[in-house]
Amino acid sequence: MRRRVTDGSGSSPEQLQLKLSLLAIERQRLREAGRSRELLESNRLEIGRYQYKLSNALIRRHLVRPAKRAA
């Protein structure tokens, strides 16, 4: 059974990956439309934030925690 692991904001790794995909599509559209560097930079920074959140959510999901020792 897969544990539901989130990034602290209630987003699962799968939800974060979906958001990243949407941001990448948005970036392609911004570039195709010749939008400003400011908009592209804002999009790039948001992509970076979501990559960080996704990495942390995946680490937490797969982190093997040591068993607590009996006292």
N, C-alpha and C positions, 0 to 999 in steps of 0.2 A: 504494500500500500504506500503510495507516494504522500509524503508530508506536504501540507500546504505551507510554503515558505514565502514570505513577502519581503518587500524592501523597507518595511516600516510604515508605508503609506497605504497598505492594503493591496498592493499590486504583486501578483505572482510573477515568476520568471516568464511565463507564457504571455501574460498581459504586457510586460515590459518589452518583450521581443516584438509583439504586435505594434506597440507604440514606436519602437525603433524603425520598423518597416515603413510605417506611415510617415515618419520624419524623413526617411531616405527618399520616398516618393515625392514628398513636398520639396525636398532639396533639388531633385531633378527638374521639377516643374519651375522652381525659382530660377534655376540656371537657364532653362530653355526660354523663359520669358525675359531673360536679361535683367533680372531684378538687381537691386543695389547690393553692394558689398556688405552693407550693414545688415540687411535681411539675411544674406547668406551666412554671415558670421553668427548672427543670433541663432539660426538653425543649426549651425555647426556646434555651437556651445550646448544647445539642447540635446543634440545627438550624443555628445560627450557625457552629459549628465545622466542620460538614460543608459548608456553603456556602463557607466560606473554602478548605477543602481542594479542593472542586470547582473553584472559580475558579482556584486555582493549578495544578491538573492540566490545565485547559483552556488556560491561558496557556502552560504548558510544551509542550503538544501542538502549539499553533499558532505558537509563537515561531519567527520566522525568524532563524536565527543567521548572522552574516556569515561568508563563506568565509574560511578561513585564508589569509593572504598567504604566498606563496612567499618563502623567505629568499634 
